[in-house]
């Protein structure tokens, strides 16, 4: 069960979709949380 690259890609997609939900609902808290998650995941992915 070597799903390492796929789970990261799916997580990026889910972060983007939740950010879109926050944008549609005009909910800044959801957007801020998912921008932070995206930055954290992206930096971790670059350093791996």
C-alpha positions in Angstrom: 0.0 0.0 0.0 2.5 2.6 -1.2 0.1 5.6 -1.4 2.5 8.3 -0.3 2.4 10.5 -3.4 -1.3 10.0 -3.9 -2.4 11.0 -0.4 -0.4 14.2 -0.7 -2.0 15.1 -4.0 -5.5 14.4 -2.7 -4.7 16.5 0.4 -3.7 19.4 -1.9 -7.0 19.0 -3.8 -9.0 18.9 -0.6 -7.3 22.0 0.8 -8.2 23.8 -2.5 -11.8 22.7 -2.3 -12.2 23.7 1.3 -10.7 27.1 0.5 -13.3 27.4 -2.3 -16.1 26.6 0.1 -14.8 29.2 2.5 -14.7 31.7 -0.3 -18.3 30.9 -1.4 -19.5 31.2 2.2 -17.4 34.3 2.8 -15.9 32.6 5.8 -12.4 34.0 6.4 -11.6 31.5 9.2 -11.9 28.5 6.8 -9.8 30.3 4.2 -7.1 31.3 6.7 -6.9 27.7 8.1 -6.5 26.2 4.7 -4.0 28.7 3.5 -1.9 27.9 6.5 -2.4 24.2 5.8 -1.4 24.7 2.2 1.8 26.6 3.1 2.7 24.0 5.8 2.2 21.1 3.4 3.9 22.8 0.5 7.0 23.7 2.5 7.2 20.2 4.0 6.8 18.7 0.5 9.7 20.9 -0.8 11.9 19.9 2.1 11.3 16.2 1.8 
